[in-house]
């Protein structure tokens, strides 16, 4: 891991819709600049998993709020992805399937759930030195982040990337058309919820990766961060 030559307390906010390349970019930036990588989507996913397990209706705000009151969620940054602890149980391998993905988007519309999550995320990033990835990092969680990048791409391109990722994980059950359809439905919900809808912060740098390879997106993001934070001491 390399270390950043300046601003060790930097906060780098990476926001954008599903499949835009946020995780790849955030992981690389964290390694390259010597920061911790925190994936906030994994927290919504872990809570959604608990709601599904307890058969709490995903559209009942009060029931979800009561469930949240007796839930602990912890992210442990690792080299590749975050380890996600739900009430002390490692659920990292259980939160990426389509059912949990859809449920995470549903539970995330409720203000009480968002207030709880945002507070946890602010605590986790309080000392800085983090890349935080999500939907509302630059707008709500850390509006004064040192660097804000909003990653986007056409839905078809994002859907196909997501399809490839599912294939790499051995999940070939879904057709590309279905992945794109699910992604559009999630986009619609994430972008149009009244509380903290997905949108770029006014001071975010927009990066549209529709016609870029992930490698190109990573290099472009690195250049944006470097321009703000300075050169890392050694590169990865
Ligand atoms: O980034 P992800 O695909 O793991 O996120 C799963 C869902 O969680 C996403 O559809 C919306 C919600 N989410 C959110 O509302 N705010 C965040 N900061 C991160 C995720």
Boltz pocket constraint, residues with backbone or C-beta under 6 A from the ligand:
constraints:
  - pocket:
      binder: B
      contacts: [[A, 18], [A, 40], [A, 41], [A, 42], [A, 44], [A, 45], [A, 101], [A, 104], [A, 105], [A, 108], [A, 133], [A, 134], [A, 135], [A, 136], [A, 137], [A, 186], [A, 190]]
      max_distance: 6.0
